[in-house]
Amino acid sequence: MSERAGRAPDFRPDLIVVGGGVAGLFAALCAAQEGRVLVLSKAPLSVTTSTLAQGGIAAAIGEDDTPSLHAADTARAGRGLVRPSAVAVLTEEAPARIRDLEELGVEFDEGLSLEGGHSRRRVVHAGGAATGDRVARVLAGRVLAHPRIRVLEGVCLRELRVDRGRCVGVVTDRGTISARATLLATGGAAALWWRTTNPPGSTGDGIAAAYRAGAAIADLEFTQFHPTALVDSSLLLSEALRGEGALLLDESGRRFTDELAPRDVVAREIAARGTALLDLREIDRERFPELMSSLRERGYDASAAPIPVAPAAHYFVGGIVTDLDGRSELPGLYAAGECAATGVHGANRLASNSLLECLVFGRRAALAALGDSAGSTAGSGPDRCARWGRNDRDLTPGRCAVERVTAELRQALWRDCGLVRDAAGLERLRRTPHLLASLIAQSALVREESRGSHFRADFPAEDPAFERHVVLRRGCEPTLERWL
């Protein structure tokens, strides 16, 4: 059942899920098997970031594939920084989560696709490049029909409620709601950049709220820039196109890169040229009907000429530090999906692991949240994450409005923390009054190397000393930590 903002939920939830994308919806369905769930969504469920996800879902379900091969590809893309235990969970549980979606009513296309960084065809799609939309719509329908789930749309998270060192609910622009456990599935922050594939609401509100409340955050320096967004548009041209044989050409019509190299490599190759042309003329365009329709609406005929593309901020790798069951360092607070930092992506996310992450860790976080809240009041992050030694007063945030994201701020992030950064630009960005933007710059300054989606012109090589996660805690200096 969905209710518009302004009406208070008519029941007391066991779990509050903040976020109406795939991670939040799947978590809600899993939790509703055991308890009452309230889903709060900033946007209508029909227009969340997940509905824009063109990539598919990676899973080792082919006869020539195994979870260990999927794990190896994930680790390779993560450039030595993935958390092995998280990758094992992701890849081993992937086939079961695909079956879950099929049982819920998602109809996948025939065959498996190959995408950049994968050594096997292992990506399932629904509706060609409309996978996120198809999955999100099925999940939304199930959530809205579930008798133990209520949905409140048009609600903005302001802060987390903390009482005696425990998260006990949320403060929204419509009022305060309490629950035994809170699960953030608020998505990433790629809309902070001037050029982005994300909708305007993807500004990291949940990550910032968790940090203010006392949770640790990590890996903020790793923002993945998708190589092929339509020039002068937020329309993403799926990596699946290149997996099917689409070519990247320079202005003279010559290939200049391996189209299936990791995204950070391809994005920088294109950025060095300003733009590039994506040639779709020789592929089976009928496999991507909705994407071809979107191009025609914008005046492009993919059968007649290559399409101009350029990189855009796409996926926020960092977020709220959690263990493998979504527990943050703040008891009572859980996180899943793009707003969480499990270490599963390392320094660069492998294509089509994002929707999979939402499913695998959304389910685990939901089950842990209900199980923990039914008995223990303990909560913890990864084993190697230190506990804070401050008093509860220091952990209790003051009331604060969601920070404004101006055109000037987005231009500053694009200029000073884009595909290529250096200390001068990052120092300038660090002084911005916008909390999350400042923390992103701080993390990028700490990492004095280039690794994955983080490229420093003043430190252009990888440094083994930084095979660690940059972790930020309120009131503490940044730390470098290994996660097993």
N, C-alpha and C positions, 0 to 999 in steps of 0.2 A: 504494500500500500504506500503510495506517495502522497506527501502533504507539502503544500507550498510554504515558503518561509513566512513566519509570523504566527503560525499555529504551533503550540507546544505539543510534543508527542504525548499520546494518551496512555502510555505505559512506561514502566521503569525498566530500562535495558540492563542486561548483564554486561554487554559490551557495546561501546560506541566505536563505530568505524568511520573515520573521517576520510572521505574520498570516494567518488563514484566511478572510478575506472575499473579495469579488469582486476587489479589486486584487491581493491576494496570490495567489489561485488562478489568475487570468488571467496574471499575471506568471510564475508557475511553469510553466504550460503553454507560454508563449512561450519561456522559457529552456530548457525541456527538449528543444527541437528541436536544441539545440547542446551541452548539458552536463547534469550531474547536479545535481538540486535537492533540498534538504531544506526542507520547510515546517514551521514551528513555530507552533502555534496555542494560545492560552490556553484557548479554549473548544472544544468539539466543533464540527466544521465545520457541523453542522446548526443551530447556534444563534448564529452570529456576527451582528454588527450588520447586515451586508448582508442577511441573511434577513428583517429587519424593514422593509427599504426598500419603502414602498408606492408611491412615485413611480415613474415610468417612466424611460426613457432618451431624452433629446432628441437628434434628428438631423435634418438637413435632407434628408429623402427624399421630401417631398411635391412635386407638380408645381409648386406656387406658391411653393416655398421654395428658398433657397440657403444655403450656409455663411456668406456675408457677412451675410445677414439674421439668422441665428442668432448670429453674432458681435456684431452691433449690439445685439441684445437682451441678450446676456451683458454687454456693456460698459455698457449703460444700467442694469442691475441692480447692477453693481459700483460705481456712483457715482464714476466718474473714477479708479478705482484699479486697474483690471484691467491686467495685463501684455499688451499687444497681441499679441506673438509667441506667448504661451501660448494666448490665445483663438483665434488663427488655427489653431494646431495642433489644438486641441480640436475646433473646428467643421469643419475640412476633413477630419479623419480619422474623424469620427463615422459617416458612412454605411458605411465599410469595417468598422468594429468591430461594427455591427449585423449585417452579413453574416457576420462571423466567428462571432457567437453563433448565428445560424441554422444555419450549417454544423456547429457543435458539438452542435446538437440543441435549442436553445431555440425554443419555439413561441410566437410573438407573437400577440396578439389582432388581429383585423381593424381597420383604420382607425387614424387618428392622433388623439391627444387634444390639447386646448388647456389650458395651465396658466398660472398667474399670471406676468406679465412677458414672455410669449411673444407675438409678433405673428402667428404662424402655428400651425396644428395641426401639431406636429412630434414629439410624445411617443409613443413606442411602449410598450405595456404587455403584460405576460404574466399572465394570470389576474386581470385587473382591477387590484386594488390589491395583488397578490402578486408584483410583478415581481422584487423583490430576492430573494425566496425561490426563485422559479422559476429565475432565472439562477444563483444560488449553488448550487443543487442539481445543475444540469447540470454546472457547472464542477467541483464537488466530485467528482462521479462520474468525470469525465474524469481529474482529478488522481489519484484513488485507483487508477485502472486503469493509469496510465502507468508503464512499466517504469523510467524514469529519474527518477522522483519518489518520495520517501519523505515521509510525513506523521507528525509526532509531536504528538499532542493533549495538552491538559492541562499545557502547559509555559508558565511565566511568565518573561519577559525580566527579568533583573536589571540587566545593564549590557552595554555593548559592549566588546569587547577591542580595545585600541589598542596598537600596537607601532611605535615610531619614527614617530609621526604618521600612522599608517594603521590603519584598522579591519580587523582580521583575524579577526573572528568575534564570538561572543556568549557571555555568561555567563548561564545560566538557573538556575532553582531545582533543576534536575536535573543540572547539570554544565556544563562548558565545551565549546563546539563551534567549530572553526576552519573557515574557508573563504576562498577568494580574494576573494570579494565578499559583502556583506550588504545585503539589500534590506528595509527596514522598510515594512510595510503594516499597521501596528498600529491604524489607525483614529484617531478623534478623542478628545475629552475632555468631551463634553456630559454624561456621567454625574456630573461634579463638581458639577453644579447640583442643587438640591433637587427641582425639577420637571423631568423629562426624558423624552424618548421613547426614550432609549438603554438598553441593558442595563447592569448594574452594572459590567462590565469596561471600559467605555469611559472610561478615566480618564487617557489621555494618557501611558501609561508609555513608549511608544517615543519620543515627543517629548522627554520629560524625560531619557531615557537618551542621546539624541543630543546634547542640550545639554551634559550632563555630560561627554560624550566630546570635545567641541570643535566640534560642528557649530553653525551659525547657525540661529536660529529666528525667525519673523516673523509679524506679523498676528494675534497672540494676542488682541487686543482685540475681534476680530470673531467673536462667537458668534451663530449664527443661531437665533432662537427661532421654532419652528413655531407658527403662529397657532392651529391647531385640533387640540389633543390633548383626548381625552375627560377631563372633569373627574374628579379623584381617580383617575386612571389614567395609565399610560404609553402607552396606545393612541393612535396617531396616526390622524387622519381625513384621508386623503390630499387634497392639493390638486386632484387629478383630480376629486373630487366637486364642487368649486366650478367647475372647468372645464366640467363637464357641466350646470351651472345651479343647484347648491345655493346657498342664500342665508344670509347671516349676519344675525341679528335680535337686537335688544336685548330686555330683559325685557318690553317692551310690544308686542313683535312687529313692530317697525319696522326696516327696513334702515338701517344707519348707515355703511356703507363700501363701496368698490368691492372685491368679493370677489377680483378678479384683479389687484389692485395688488401691488407687491412685498411680500414676506413681512414685512419689518421694519415697514412702514406698517400692514399689517393686524394684526400682532401687538400693536403699541402701541395701536391703536384698541380692540382687545378688552380689553387690560390696563387701559386707562383706565376700563372698565366693570366690571372684575373678571372676569366671564365673559360669554359670549354663547351664542346658540342657533344651531345649524347645522341648517337646514331641508332635509331630504332627500326630502320627500314628493313633489315634482314631478319628480324625476329618475328615470332608468332604473336602479334599484337592483340589478337582476339582473346588471349589468355588474361588480358588485363583490361577488360571493358570499361570499368569505372575510371581508371586512370586515363585511358585514351579519351574518354568523354570529357574529363576535366581539362585535358590539354586542348581539345577542340573548343571548349567554352572560353578558353583564354587566347584563341586565335592561332593555335599551332596544329599543323597537320603532320603527324609523326611518320606518315607514309611518304611524304614528299621531301622533307628536309630534316637534318639533325636539329635537336632541341638545345637552346643555350642553357647551360647549368652553371652553378657556382655553389661553394660550400655554405652551410648554415648551421648554427648551433642546434643540436638535435637531442642529445641525451646527456643527462647529468649523472655521472657515475657515482659521485659522492653522496653523502647523506647522514642519516642517524645511525650510529654504530649499534649493531645488533649481534646477538648470537645466532645460531642456526635455527632457532625457533622464534625469531623476531623480537626477543627481549632486548630492550634498551638498557642503559645504565641507570635509568630512573625507574624504580619499581612501579608497576602498574601501567607502564607505557610500552607499547609494542609498535613496530613499524614493518612495512613490507612494500615491495615494488620499488619504484624509482627513488622514493624519498629515503630508502634504507641503504646502509652501507654494510653489506655482509662480507665484502671482499671477493665476491664471486666474479666480478668483472676485471679485477686488477686495474691496470692502467688504461684499458681500452676494451669496451664491450664487443664481444663477438656478435655478428649479425644474427638477429632473430632469437637471441637469448633473453630479450627484455620481457616479452609477453610470457615466456616460460618462467622467468624469475617471479613474475606476478602470481602465477599459478602455484608454483612450488612453495615459495616462501609465504604467500598469502595464506595458504592452507595451514602451514606449520605455525604461523603466528596466531591464527585464529584459535587453533586447538590449544596452543600453549596458554593464550590469554585466558581462556575459560578454565583450563585446568589449574593454572596458578591461582586465579582469583577465588576458586572454590575452596582453597586451603591456605597455602603459604602466601605470605605477603612479600616474599623475597623476589628480587629481580636482578638480573646481571647481564652484562654484555659479554663480548668474547673473553676467553680466559686470560688473555694477556693485556686486557684493558685495566688500568689502575682504577681503584675506587677514589672518589673525592674525599677530602678530609675537612670539609667545611660544614658549618652548621645549617640547619634548615632555613633559617632566615635568609641566608645568602642564596639558597636554591629557589626561593619563592619569587617568581617574576612579578613585576608591577604591571598594572593594566597598560596595554599599549595597542594602538591601532595598527592595522597592517600598513607597512611602509609603502609610500607611493613609488611607483616605478615610472620615471619620467623618460622622455626621449633622450635627454642629456645623459641619464644614467646608462641607458642601453647603448648609446654611442660610445660611452666611456669603456664599457666592458668589451665592446667589439674592438675598440682601438687598443686598449691596454691589456686585455686578457683574451685575445682572439687565438687564432691558430698558431701564431708565433708571438711570444711575449719576451720581455726583458725586465730587469730590475727597475729601471727608471719608470716604465709605465705601471708596473705593479705597485711601486711605492706611491705613485700618484693615486691609483685606484684604492689603495688601502686606507687613504685618508677620507674616503667618501663617508657621509653619515649613514648610508644605507648598510644595515648590519650584515646581511648575507654577502653583499658585494665586497665589503671590506674583509670578511672572513675568507672568501674565495681568493682574494689577492694575497692575504696573509699565508694561506696554504701554498700558493704558487711561489711565493718568495722563499718559503722554507725549502722547497724541492729544487735545489740548485743542480739540476740535471735536465735532460730531455728523455722522456719515457712515455710511450704510447701517445695518448691524446694531449699530453702536456709537453710543449716544445719551447725551450728557452734559447733564444738567439745567443745569449751570453754564456750558456752552458749547454752546447749542442749535443753532447754525448751522454750516454747512460753511465751512471756511477753506481757500482755495487753497494756502496754505503747507503744508498737510498732504496734498497729493496725492502722498504718498510712503508707503513701507512702513516700519513700525517694526520694526527688526531688532535682535535681542539676541544677543550673543556672550559666552561665559563670560569674566569678568574685564575686560570693557569696558563703557563707557557705551552706552546705546541710541543707535542712529543712524537717521536718516531717509534712505531711499534710493529712487531711481527705478529701475524695471526696465523695459527696452524689449522 
